[in-house]
């Protein structure tokens, strides 16, 4: 082992499988900043005149263990086993196998190279280099032997010319990428299939041409040995691999060993004013002089619905279609990233009376994201970002205003409804067609635990966990990791939570920019993430288990248009509501077009330190749209894509390893039960009893028995699957894409209102009183509805 940092020669970090790379070894003293615990507090929560949001929490901007061990086992693509009702072999003999490397030697991922011996250069696969070593060079042959050899070669060419088209046209097997995650080569010559007489590429590596669903093309750039795979006649094939060091989708991602290098797709399926998505004119900027003024997706939806001349709410679908496309997924894999965290709102499932959101349409685009992630070997963390009633009152929860989940008179009913939606999402993503792509489920984004109380939130988390495991079953590979946000209480407050729970993760969102501002230059922040975050993440990986940073950014000030919300200014310039001193002018922090090489390197150093300190992370966010007013990105330190394009984000995230010198970065592995192994799912009865649902009281509302509640008698709003038409010879049929419900034993209804009871508006706020009487005399003595028991599924 060798150190990766010249300033820490005694730290035994594992060497990276890279050629030498330049690294800055100069780290200046970092400013003493405390991390923001509440991501942009608005102290009085009264910055808008609208009475409906008087009690609003502050709007805010969302924000090296290499693969080790032996082959963890290959999983054939689900479609290969089931689409046509037959089982295809898992593929050492498949067409994809020839594209992969099977040597135990490390793969170079720095592009084509001249032959330098075994294992060098992606254009000279390792299995060929092995043959050069294993077999001596042939001795000089006679002329007759050479002629015979030439004749044989010519005959072989003829055979290949006949057999290969027939093979790919008629008998191409549904194949697996059987190589281990560290030895898969970059397929320079993509395989093809021909169902109509014209060849169509189904896989390719660096430099290959990709044809998208709408017929447009682009060149795939991935210098890291990754390759894409998409065969429309095999739509659930999981052969693709993002990079050589990331296991392909048909192999297990070993949490705690394989590192998460992730990015958020913020502002796509849950819009935010800050994101100012790339439409002309941009979504929110267009509706700043309207009534209502667009400050969140609720008011944006109302303004759009009234704007029938521009297409009404259909403008949102135009946004879904254009803001994130397939090419973004290809670029993410080519940037060395292996995960995407996708915020999804409850209205992807349904809306109820009075809720103005565009219902169900965003789900269609999440399904596209699954397809694109599958194509490029990326894994997904589905993040439940916006709950009915709002879990934090911030604009990204759908409606800026009050907290109405586990808080206020509708806090219990909204929690019941939210748990239903968690169950519905879990049932869908646990199906075998999707579980190898959507491998993590963030069940609630940023709940305001200081308002709700950790006890009620813990009970909510346990029941949500039981719903997810009920949908998928216990044990590695059965459904997603369940990710709990720390609720702004700090990672240490969740140490030991739910011992022996099967595959749970803890999520923290460390930001520096939403607290006290500093005039210190960017160069002074080089080690701030190491000093601020390393220790807590190291401890949590041991005390809780899998711990991730679900959001972080390069921002060290709150500069940037609408970073804090529409019209709220910035702390840095002293224009944010409250008593904030003027620290400086924001121009230098957002004028990225004039940043010099030193500034870009300073931001890069901060990014590297953050990546190393956080260990498993999702940067917020992949892209920021151009402002329709200025035509440029006005929050540059929040865009990973912009940083790559302009030189302040590392082109390979692995180079971050070793940046946090002397920080004792956590070493794998996780405990067995934390990865679905022995003991997984055996939560002690005393713990289950301690966190039994429902809580006795709801914050700012009182006894739960005196509050409006729902009953499980409704029809479950299941999520529809995508539709794929596959062809075999002259016949066409629809591929089995699942029915949206993994556990057929779960037949409980959806939580809906009781006909004889009264309910408040789900977004009413904590100051309202419960209806009185709550129910008619015939229902007044009803028992509090209990959550349905969901048996573990038999489908594995």
C-alpha positions as a printed Julia matrix, in Angstrom:
796×3 Matrix{Float64}:
   0.0     0.0     0.0
   1.16    3.5    -0.76
   0.01    6.93    0.39
  -1.99    9.08   -2.02
  -1.05   12.31   -0.29
   2.53   13.48   -0.13
   1.83   15.23    3.14
   0.73   12.05    4.87
   3.29    9.37    3.94
   2.37    7.17    6.87
  -1.33    6.88    6.1
  -1.85    3.49    4.41
  -4.49    4.38    1.84
  -4.98    1.78   -0.85
  -3.44    2.9    -4.14
  -5.86    3.77   -6.91
  -5.8     1.83  -10.17
  -4.66    4.91  -12.03
  -1.56    6.3   -13.63
   0.04    9.15  -11.73
  -2.2    12.16  -11.41
  -1.37   15.74  -10.44
  -2.45   16.71   -6.97
  -2.1    19.9    -5.07
  -0.25   19.21   -1.85
  -0.69   22.67   -0.4
  -3.57   23.0     2.02
  -4.01   26.29    3.77
  -5.66   26.71    7.1
  -9.41   26.38    6.85
 -11.84   28.81    8.41
 -13.6    27.65   11.53
 -17.14   27.29   10.28
 -19.83   25.22   11.85
 -21.91   23.11    9.47
 -25.46   24.18    8.97
 -27.86   22.01   10.86
 -31.01   23.4     9.37
 -30.06   24.43    5.85
 -31.15   28.04    5.68
 -33.2    28.98    8.72
 -35.65   31.82    8.31
 -35.95   32.79   11.97
 -39.39   34.34   12.01
 -40.8    32.35    9.09
 -42.82   35.42    8.08
 -41.02   36.69    5.01
 -44.08   36.5     2.78
 -47.17   38.59    3.28
 -49.46   35.71    2.38
 -51.11   34.56    5.6
 -51.11   30.99    4.35
 -47.36   30.76    4.82
 -46.95   32.84    7.97
 -45.58   29.85    9.88
 -43.33   28.67    7.1
 -40.01   27.11    7.89
 -37.37   28.81    5.84
 -37.15   27.95    2.19
 -33.82   26.45    1.37
 -31.88   25.06   -1.5
 -31.87   21.28   -1.63
 -28.67   20.24   -1.87
 -11.83    4.7    -1.15
 -12.85    1.46   -0.87
 -12.39   -0.06   -4.26
 -14.25   -3.19   -5.27
 -12.61   -5.98   -3.29
 -12.93   -9.68   -2.9
 -13.78  -12.45   -5.26
 -16.57  -12.5    -7.77
 -19.74  -11.84   -5.74
 -21.78  -13.79   -8.24
 -23.54  -12.9   -11.42
 -27.25  -12.38  -11.8
 -28.78  -12.9   -15.17
 -31.02  -10.13  -16.4
 -34.6   -10.74  -15.35
 -35.86  -10.43  -18.88
 -33.37  -13.0   -20.12
 -34.96  -15.51  -17.79
 -38.59  -14.56  -18.11
 -39.49  -12.41  -21.1
 -39.98  -15.4   -23.38
 -40.62  -17.95  -20.68
 -37.23  -19.63  -20.96
 -33.98  -19.47  -19.11
 -30.91  -18.29  -20.95
 -27.52  -19.28  -19.59
 -25.62  -16.74  -17.57
 -23.07  -16.1   -19.99
 -19.53  -16.98  -20.29
 -20.47  -18.06  -23.77
 -22.63  -15.12  -24.63
 -22.03  -12.43  -27.2
 -21.15   -9.92  -24.5
 -18.49  -12.14  -23.0
 -16.1   -11.36  -25.83
 -16.3    -7.72  -24.85
 -15.18   -8.4   -21.3
 -11.9    -9.12  -19.62
 -11.37  -12.13  -17.36
  -7.89  -11.65  -16.07
  -7.25  -10.95  -12.45
  -4.98   -8.09  -13.44
  -6.02   -4.47  -12.91
  -7.51   -2.67  -15.86
  -6.07    0.57  -17.15
  -8.83    3.09  -17.64
  -6.83    5.95  -19.07
  -7.79    5.31  -22.65
  -6.12    3.62  -25.62
  -2.44    2.92  -25.28
   0.3     1.21  -27.2
   1.0    -2.36  -26.21
   3.22   -2.32  -23.16
   2.74   -5.85  -22.04
  -0.1    -7.69  -20.33
  -2.96   -5.62  -19.04
  -2.12   -2.32  -20.66
  -4.44   -0.25  -22.77
  -8.17   -0.57  -23.14
  -7.82   -1.35  -26.82
  -5.7    -4.42  -26.08
  -7.93   -6.53  -23.82
  -6.31   -8.38  -20.96
  -7.44  -11.8   -22.14
  -5.43  -11.26  -25.36
  -2.41  -10.04  -23.42
  -2.6   -13.19  -21.3
  -2.34  -15.27  -24.45
   0.76  -13.36  -25.52
   2.34  -14.33  -22.22
   1.09  -17.92  -22.11
   2.12  -18.95  -25.59
   5.54  -18.55  -27.14
   5.87  -16.72  -30.43
   5.58  -19.14  -33.38
   8.74  -20.23  -35.17
   9.26  -19.34  -38.84
   6.98  -21.43  -41.05
   7.54  -22.81  -44.53
   5.87  -21.15  -47.5
   3.52  -24.12  -47.91
   2.39  -23.87  -44.27
   1.83  -20.17  -44.66
  -0.32  -20.77  -47.76
  -2.33  -23.44  -45.93
  -2.76  -21.1   -43.01
  -3.88  -18.35  -45.34
  -6.42  -20.62  -46.99
  -7.76  -21.67  -43.62
  -8.01  -18.05  -42.57
  -9.9   -17.16  -45.75
 -12.32  -20.02  -45.14
 -12.82  -18.86  -41.59
 -13.61  -15.35  -42.82
 -16.28  -16.76  -45.14
 -17.81  -18.77  -42.29
 -17.83  -15.73  -40.03
 -19.41  -13.62  -42.73
 -22.27  -16.11  -42.95
 -22.64  -17.16  -39.33
 -22.36  -13.84  -37.51
 -25.36  -12.13  -39.17
 -27.46  -15.26  -38.63
 -26.31  -15.43  -35.03
 -27.2   -11.87  -34.2
 -30.42  -11.98  -36.2
 -31.87  -15.28  -35.08
 -30.09  -16.85  -32.15
 -28.52  -14.06  -30.14
 -28.84  -15.19  -26.53
 -29.92  -12.97  -23.73
 -26.56  -12.61  -22.08
 -24.9   -11.49  -18.89
 -21.73   -9.54  -18.44
 -19.92  -12.26  -16.54
 -16.71  -10.39  -15.86
 -15.9    -9.28  -12.34
 -16.31   -5.59  -11.68
 -12.59   -4.89  -11.83
 -11.87   -6.68  -15.06
 -14.53   -5.64  -17.55
 -13.02   -4.07  -20.65
 -14.31   -1.21  -22.69
 -16.01   -2.79  -25.74
 -14.58   -0.78  -28.6
 -16.65   -2.63  -31.21
 -20.29   -2.75  -30.14
 -22.35   -5.86  -30.69
 -25.42   -5.51  -32.84
 -28.76   -7.08  -33.49
 -30.87   -6.98  -36.6
 -34.58   -7.53  -36.39
 -35.46   -5.62  -39.55
 -32.42   -6.11  -41.75
 -30.48   -3.07  -40.53
 -27.95   -3.52  -37.72
 -28.58   -1.64  -34.5
 -25.89   -1.33  -31.85
 -26.89   -2.75  -28.48
 -23.68   -2.08  -26.57
 -20.59    0.07  -26.79
 -17.84    1.71  -24.85
 -15.77    4.85  -25.06
 -16.14    6.49  -28.47
 -19.17    4.46  -29.57
 -22.22    6.11  -31.13
 -25.45    6.03  -29.14
 -28.83    6.32  -30.8
 -31.56    7.51  -28.47
 -35.25    6.66  -28.49
 -36.11    9.72  -30.6
 -33.42    8.92  -33.17
 -30.85   11.53  -32.15
 -27.26   10.39  -31.72
 -24.23   11.3   -29.65
 -20.79    9.87  -29.0
 -20.4     8.08  -25.68
 -17.4     9.34  -23.73
 -16.3     7.11  -20.86
 -12.55    6.72  -20.27
 -13.1     4.46  -17.26
 -13.87    1.11  -18.89
 -17.64    1.51  -18.63
 -20.01    0.42  -21.35
 -23.66    0.93  -22.14
 -26.09   -1.83  -23.06
 -29.57   -1.5   -24.49
 -31.36   -4.11  -26.55
 -35.02   -3.18  -27.18
 -35.76   -6.9   -27.47
 -34.28   -7.48  -24.01
 -35.39   -4.37  -22.09
 -34.53   -5.64  -18.59
 -31.01   -6.77  -19.38
 -28.59   -5.66  -16.67
 -25.27   -6.1   -18.47
 -24.27   -2.43  -18.44
 -21.4    -1.2   -16.28
 -20.74    2.43  -15.36
 -16.99    2.05  -14.81
 -14.48   -0.76  -14.46
 -14.39   -0.33  -10.67
 -18.2    -0.32  -10.25
 -19.93   -3.72  -10.39
 -22.21   -4.11  -13.41
 -25.9    -4.15  -12.65
 -26.04   -7.94  -12.84
 -23.63   -8.17   -9.9
 -24.12   -7.09   -6.32
 -23.07   -3.6    -5.27
 -21.35   -4.21   -1.94
 -22.38   -1.32    0.28
 -19.57   -0.35    2.6
 -16.99   -1.77    0.19
 -17.93   -0.31   -3.17
 -18.12    3.45   -2.79
 -21.07    5.58   -3.81
 -19.99    8.4    -6.13
 -23.38    9.96   -6.73
 -25.18   13.04   -7.96
 -28.7    14.35   -7.49
 -31.09   15.1   -10.32
 -32.5    18.04   -8.42
 -35.15   20.31   -9.91
 -36.35   17.69  -12.4
 -39.35   15.77  -11.06
 -39.68   18.08   -8.05
 -39.16   21.66   -9.21
 -37.56   24.43   -7.18
 -37.27   28.15   -7.83
 -33.53   27.96   -7.28
 -33.04   25.47  -10.06
 -34.57   27.83  -12.65
 -34.74   24.99  -15.07
 -33.64   25.42  -18.65
 -36.76   26.52  -20.39
 -37.24   29.8   -22.23
 -38.61   31.53  -20.35
 -37.58   29.62  -17.25
 -40.39   28.08  -15.21
 -40.41   30.29  -12.13
 -39.09   33.52  -13.62
 -42.08   33.62  -15.94
 -44.53   33.78  -13.03
 -43.04   36.39  -10.71
 -45.62   39.08  -11.55
 -48.64   36.82  -11.44
 -51.16   36.12   -8.73
 -50.18   33.88   -7.13
 -46.48   34.56   -7.42
 -44.64   31.28   -8.1
 -42.55   30.52   -5.02
 -42.99   26.72   -4.9
 -44.49   24.01   -7.08
 -47.93   24.57   -5.57
 -48.1    28.24   -6.63
 -46.24   27.47   -9.87
 -48.9    24.88  -10.72
 -51.69   27.34   -9.94
 -50.08   30.02  -12.11
 -49.47   27.59  -14.96
 -53.0    26.2   -14.83
 -54.34   29.73  -15.27
 -51.97   30.36  -18.18
 -53.85   28.32  -20.74
 -52.35   30.31  -23.62
 -48.94   28.83  -22.8
 -50.22   25.3   -22.4
 -51.31   25.31  -18.77
 -49.9    22.51  -16.62
 -48.56   20.73  -19.69
 -45.58   23.09  -19.44
 -44.38   20.9   -16.61
 -44.23   17.88  -18.89
 -42.21   19.92  -21.37
 -39.81   20.57  -18.51
 -39.63   16.85  -17.66
 -38.85   16.09  -21.3
 -36.08   18.65  -21.73
 -34.31   19.3   -18.44
 -32.87   15.8   -17.95
 -32.37   13.54  -20.96
 -30.68   10.25  -21.75
 -27.46   12.05  -22.59
 -27.25   13.33  -19.01
 -27.14    9.74  -17.77
 -24.4     8.91  -20.26
 -22.4    11.94  -19.1
 -22.86   11.02  -15.45
 -21.36    7.57  -16.03
 -18.57    9.15  -18.08
 -17.79   11.48  -15.18
 -16.89    8.51  -12.99
 -20.15    8.62  -11.06
 -22.11    5.44  -10.34
 -25.33    6.55   -8.58
 -28.1     9.06   -9.16
 -30.41   10.25   -6.39
 -33.77   11.21   -7.89
 -36.23   13.32   -5.88
 -39.81   12.14   -6.5
 -43.01   13.72   -5.11
 -46.15   12.07   -3.8
 -48.11   13.47   -6.75
 -46.22   11.03   -8.97
 -48.79    8.59   -7.5
 -51.93   10.71   -7.06
 -53.37   13.99   -5.88
 -56.49   14.6    -3.82
 -59.09   17.33   -3.81
 -57.67   20.85   -3.88
 -54.08   19.86   -4.61
 -53.02   21.68   -7.82
 -50.04   19.51   -8.8
 -49.82   17.72  -12.15
 -50.62   14.15  -11.06
 -48.93   10.93  -12.2
 -46.98   12.4   -15.14
 -43.63   12.65  -13.35
 -43.8     8.89  -12.74
 -43.56    8.32  -16.49
 -40.25   10.14  -16.47
 -38.97    8.3   -13.44
 -39.51    5.13  -15.47
 -37.43    6.69  -18.25
 -34.74    7.38  -15.66
 -34.78    3.69  -14.7
 -34.4     2.73  -18.36
 -31.5     5.16  -18.89
 -29.8     4.17  -15.66
 -30.05    0.53  -16.71
 -28.57    1.4   -20.1
 -25.49    3.09  -18.61
 -24.95    0.88  -15.56
 -26.02    3.49  -13.01
 -27.88    2.72   -9.79
 -30.73    4.81   -8.4
 -31.59    6.13   -4.97
 -35.3     6.97   -5.13
 -35.76    9.89   -2.77
 -39.31   10.55   -1.51
 -38.91   14.31   -1.57
 -42.35   15.81   -1.07
 -44.98   14.36    1.32
 -48.65   15.38    1.55
 -49.02   18.31    3.92
 -45.21   18.9     3.81
 -42.67   17.28    6.08
 -40.66   20.49    6.56
 -42.56   23.48    5.15
 -39.85   24.33    2.63
 -40.47   25.07   -1.04
 -38.97   21.79   -2.23
 -41.64   19.85   -0.29
 -44.25   21.11   -2.73
 -45.69   23.99   -0.7
 -43.88   26.65    1.22
 -45.61   27.07    4.55
 -46.26   24.95    7.58
 -45.29   21.43    8.59
 -48.25   19.05    8.5
 -46.66   15.6     8.79
 -46.4    14.44   12.41
 -47.25   18.01   13.38
 -50.54   19.83   13.85
 -54.11   18.5    13.73
 -53.65   16.77   10.34
 -50.21   15.47   11.27
 -51.35   11.91   11.96
 -53.61   11.57    8.9
 -50.9    12.95    6.61
 -48.4    10.52    8.09
 -50.79    7.65    7.38
 -51.17    8.81    3.8
 -47.38    9.22    3.43
 -46.78    5.7     4.69
 -49.17    4.42    2.03
 -47.13    6.15   -0.65
 -43.92    4.68    0.76
 -45.55    1.26    0.55
 -46.64    1.86   -3.07
 -43.16    3.0    -4.15
 -41.59    0.05   -2.32
 -43.86   -2.5    -3.96
 -42.92   -1.22   -7.4
 -39.15   -0.95   -7.02
 -38.91   -4.32   -5.24
 -40.07   -6.15   -8.37
 -37.29   -8.23   -9.95
 -37.44   -6.08  -13.08
 -36.29   -3.01  -11.1
 -34.57   -4.07   -7.89
 -31.07   -4.25   -9.4
 -31.36   -0.66  -10.65
 -33.27    1.07   -7.83
 -31.18   -0.21   -4.95
 -31.82    2.51   -2.35
 -35.0     4.18   -1.14
 -34.82    7.43    0.83
 -38.19    7.18    2.54
 -38.52   10.85    3.56
 -36.37   13.79    2.55
 -35.41   16.17    5.35
 -38.22   15.72    7.89
 -38.15   18.48   10.51
 -37.48   16.28   13.53
 -36.97   19.19   15.97
 -40.61   20.07   15.29
 -42.01   16.54   15.01
 -39.98   15.02   17.83
 -37.5    12.2    17.37
 -39.81    9.68   19.06
 -42.74   10.04   16.62
 -40.34   10.2    13.67
 -38.64    7.0    14.86
 -42.01    5.24   14.98
 -42.78    6.5    11.48
 -39.39    5.23   10.28
 -39.9     1.77   11.76
 -43.3     1.3    10.12
 -41.93    2.61    6.81
 -39.04    0.14    7.1
 -41.51   -2.69    7.74
 -43.51   -1.68    4.66
 -40.39   -1.75    2.48
 -39.23   -5.09    3.81
 -42.79   -6.37    3.58
 -42.79   -5.5    -0.1
 -39.43   -7.12   -0.81
 -38.56   -9.65    1.88
 -35.56   -9.99    4.16
 -32.06  -10.66    2.91
 -29.47   -9.29    0.51
 -30.82   -8.62   -2.96
 -34.46   -8.49   -1.89
 -35.42   -4.89   -2.49
 -33.66   -1.63   -1.69
 -31.62   -0.3     1.18
 -33.92    1.83    3.36
 -32.4     5.26    3.9
 -33.4     7.42    6.9
 -32.61   11.13    6.91
 -31.24   12.28   10.27
 -33.97   14.91   10.57
 -31.35   17.61   11.33
 -30.67   16.01   14.71
 -27.15   14.92   13.81
 -25.79   11.49   12.94
 -24.86   10.71   16.53
 -28.51   10.84   17.62
 -29.27    7.74   15.53
 -26.44    5.51   16.71
 -27.83    2.04   17.38
 -31.26    2.83   15.91
 -33.11   -0.37   14.9
 -30.35   -2.88   15.65
 -30.27   -5.84   13.23
 -32.53   -4.05   10.76
 -31.94   -5.45    7.3
 -30.01   -3.06    5.02
 -30.69    0.38    6.42
 -28.72    3.55    5.77
 -28.5     6.91    7.5
 -28.56   10.1     5.43
 -27.11   13.5     6.32
 -27.03   16.69    4.24
 -23.91   18.61    5.19
 -23.82   22.19    3.93
 -21.58   25.06    5.0
 -23.39   27.86    3.23
 -26.59   28.26    5.27
 -25.07   29.53    8.48
 -22.66   32.28    9.52
 -21.01   33.78    6.45
 -17.29   34.36    6.08
 -15.21   36.63    3.87
 -12.39   34.08    3.85
 -11.13   33.24    0.34
 -11.98   29.92   -1.29
  -8.36   28.82   -0.87
  -8.83   28.7     2.91
 -11.5    25.97    2.7
  -9.22   23.21    1.4
  -9.42   21.12    4.58
 -12.69   22.41    6.07
 -14.74   19.35    5.04
 -12.12   17.04    6.54
 -12.08   18.93    9.81
 -15.86   19.35    9.93
 -17.34   16.1     8.64
 -14.83   13.24    8.67
 -15.13   12.3    12.32
 -18.93   12.15   12.39
 -19.17   10.07    9.23
 -16.41    7.72   10.4
 -18.2     7.2    13.71
 -21.61    6.72   12.13
 -20.35    4.03    9.75
 -19.51    2.0    12.84
 -22.21    3.12   15.29
 -25.15    2.97   12.89
 -23.94    1.33    9.69
 -24.15    2.55    6.12
 -24.06    6.35    6.18
 -24.31    8.64    3.18
 -24.26   12.33    2.4
 -27.42   12.59    0.35
 -26.72   16.21   -0.51
 -23.69   18.52   -0.44
 -22.31   21.22   -2.71
 -19.27   23.39   -3.35
 -21.03   26.47   -2.0
 -19.37   28.09    1.04
 -21.62   31.18    0.93
 -25.33   31.51    0.21
 -24.69   33.63   -2.88
 -26.69   32.85   -6.0
 -30.07   33.92   -7.32
 -32.88   32.41   -5.24
 -30.58   30.01   -3.39
 -32.6    30.79   -0.26
 -35.93   31.18   -2.04
 -37.69   33.64   -4.3
 -36.81   37.23   -3.41
 -35.1    36.38   -0.12
 -31.64   37.74   -0.9
 -28.53   36.38    0.8
 -26.91   36.41    4.2
 -23.58   37.2     2.58
 -24.83   40.57    1.31
 -26.98   41.21    4.38
 -30.23   41.11    2.38
 -31.66   37.92    3.88
 -34.58   38.44    6.33
 -33.37   39.06    9.86
 -30.33   40.84   11.22
 -27.5    39.74    8.96
 -24.39   41.89    8.66
 -23.01   42.69    5.23
 -20.02   40.41    4.64
 -19.31   41.31    1.04
 -20.57   41.38   -2.52
 -21.68   38.11   -4.12
 -20.35   38.92   -7.58
 -17.01   37.16   -7.15
 -18.77   33.99   -5.94
 -21.13   33.68   -8.9
 -19.16   35.23  -11.78
 -17.81   31.85  -12.87
 -17.03   33.02  -16.39
 -14.24   35.16  -14.96
 -12.85   32.71  -12.41
  -9.13   32.23  -12.89
  -7.18   28.98  -12.64
  -6.44   29.53   -8.94
 -10.1    29.93   -8.03
 -11.02   26.82   -9.99
  -8.28   24.83   -8.27
  -9.43   26.09   -4.87
 -12.97   24.83   -5.56
 -11.54   21.53   -6.8
  -9.59   21.14   -3.56
 -12.76   21.74   -1.55
 -14.64   19.19   -3.66
 -11.91   16.58   -3.18
 -11.87   17.11    0.57
 -15.67   16.8     0.69
 -15.65   13.58   -1.31
 -13.03   12.0     0.93
 -14.59   13.16    4.2
 -18.12   12.06    3.27
 -17.0     8.75    1.69
 -20.38    7.81    0.16
 -22.08   10.84   -1.31
 -24.53   12.45   -3.73
 -23.57   15.94   -4.92
 -26.39   18.47   -5.18
 -26.95   18.78   -8.08
 -26.08   17.52  -11.61
 -27.13   20.67  -13.44
 -28.49   24.15  -12.89
 -30.52   25.64  -15.73
 -29.67   28.95  -17.35
 -31.58   31.98  -16.13
 -34.02   33.24  -18.74
 -33.04   36.77  -17.72
 -29.26   36.57  -18.03
 -28.9    33.4   -20.12
 -26.27   31.88  -17.8
 -26.07   29.7   -14.7
 -26.2    31.96  -11.64
 -25.42   29.4    -8.95
 -22.25   27.8   -10.34
 -21.0    26.08   -7.2
 -24.1    23.88   -7.17
 -23.7    22.36  -10.65
 -21.52   19.27  -11.09
 -21.92   19.4   -14.87
 -20.86   23.04  -15.11
 -17.84   22.29  -12.93
 -16.77   19.46  -15.2
 -17.19   21.61  -18.28
 -15.19   24.5   -16.85
 -12.52   22.82  -14.77
 -13.43   23.01  -11.09
 -14.73   19.47  -10.55
 -12.42   16.43  -10.68
 -12.88   14.37  -13.82
 -12.29   11.23  -11.73
 -13.79   11.24   -8.2
 -11.39    8.51   -7.03
  -8.53   10.99   -6.89
 -10.15   12.39   -3.73
  -8.97    9.42   -1.66
  -6.31   10.56    0.78
  -7.23   14.24    0.71
  -8.28   14.15    4.36
  -4.9    13.33    5.85
  -4.82   11.83    9.36
  -8.62   11.57    9.54
  -8.74    7.78   10.02
 -11.25    7.25    7.22
 -13.54    4.33    8.05
 -12.47    0.96    6.7
 -14.91   -1.71    5.46
 -16.72   -3.97    5.82
 -20.06   -3.32    7.47
 -21.42   -5.9     9.91
 -23.08   -8.87    8.25
 -26.63   -7.99    9.27
 -26.14   -4.47    7.93
 -25.69   -5.9     4.43
 -28.5    -8.46    4.54
 -26.38  -11.27    5.92
 -26.65  -13.33    9.11
 -29.03  -11.86   11.65
 -30.55   -9.35    9.23
 -34.12   -8.36   10.04
 -34.11   -9.72   13.6
 -34.95   -6.46   15.34
 -35.34   -7.11   19.09
 -38.95   -7.24   20.24
 -38.24   -4.61   22.87
 -37.14   -2.17   20.15
 -40.19   -2.91   18.02
 -42.37   -2.3    21.05
 -40.58    0.94   21.92
 -41.26    2.31   18.44
 -44.75    0.87   17.93
 -47.09    2.86   15.7
 -48.87    5.19   16.19
 -47.32    7.68   18.59
 -49.48    8.58   21.58
 -49.37   12.29   20.74
 -48.69   14.5    17.77
 -46.63   17.66   18.1
 -48.74   20.83   18.35
 -51.93   18.77   18.29
 -52.2    16.53   21.35
 -53.51   12.99   21.76
 -53.63   11.09   18.49
 -57.0     9.56   19.45
 -58.53   13.04   19.24
 -57.2    13.82   15.75
 -58.52   13.11   12.26
 -57.31    9.77   10.96
 -57.77    7.6     7.9
 -58.84    3.99    7.53
 -57.44    1.37    5.07
 -60.56    0.84    2.99
 -59.63    2.62   -0.25
 -58.4     1.23   -3.54
 -54.61    1.27   -3.66
 -53.24    3.62   -6.33
 -50.66    1.27   -7.78
 -47.98    2.56  -10.12
 -48.13    1.52  -13.77
 -45.11   -0.18  -15.39
 -43.56    0.88  -18.7
 -44.52   -0.83  -21.94
 -41.92   -2.53  -24.14
 -42.71   -4.29  -27.38
 -40.18   -6.99  -28.26
 -39.81   -8.87  -31.5
 -38.69  -12.42  -32.15
 -38.56  -13.37  -35.78
 -41.83  -12.17  -37.3
 -43.79  -12.03  -34.06
 -44.1    -9.14  -31.62
 -45.23   -9.23  -28.04
 -45.23   -7.07  -24.93
 -42.42   -7.75  -22.48
 -43.37   -8.59  -18.92
 -42.67   -5.35  -17.04
 -44.34   -6.36  -13.79
 -47.71   -5.23  -12.49
 -46.42   -2.65  -10.0
 -46.95   -4.81   -6.91
 -44.25   -7.2    -5.76
 -45.99   -8.82   -2.81
 -49.32  -10.38   -3.84
 -50.03  -11.23   -0.2
 -50.34   -7.54    0.64
 -54.0    -6.86   -0.06
 -54.59   -4.05    2.45
 -56.49   -1.03    1.17
 -55.26    2.55    0.94
 -55.78    5.0     3.79
 -58.82    7.15    3.03
 -61.29    9.27    4.94
 -64.1     7.84    7.03
 -67.44    8.97    5.63
 -68.88    9.93    9.01
 -65.83   11.88   10.19
 -64.66   15.46    9.57
 -61.27   16.48    8.19
 -59.31   19.68    7.86
 -57.38   20.74    4.81
 -54.21   18.57    4.83
 -52.11   21.77    4.57
 -53.96   23.66    7.33
 -51.02   24.36    9.65
 -50.49   23.66   13.34
 -52.52   26.55   14.68
 -55.9    25.1    13.64
 -58.04   23.09   16.02
 -59.31   19.58   15.22
 -62.95   19.32   14.07
 -65.42   19.03   16.91
 -67.1    16.67   17.06
 -64.52   14.68   15.15
 -67.01   12.11   13.91
 -70.75   11.56   14.04
 -72.11    9.78   17.09
 -72.13    6.46   15.29
 -68.39    6.61   14.65
 -67.2     8.57   17.64
 -66.11    5.5    19.55
 -64.29    3.9    16.62
 -60.97    2.28   17.33
 -57.87    4.04   16.08
 -57.03    2.44   12.71
 -53.96    0.25   12.93
 -51.51   -0.26   10.09
 -52.15   -3.41    8.08
 -49.82   -6.33    8.65
 -47.91   -6.96    5.44
 -46.54  -10.51    5.13
 -43.16  -10.93    3.5
 -43.58  -11.87   -0.15
 -42.99  -15.34   -1.48
 -41.77  -13.92   -4.79
 -37.96  -13.89   -4.76
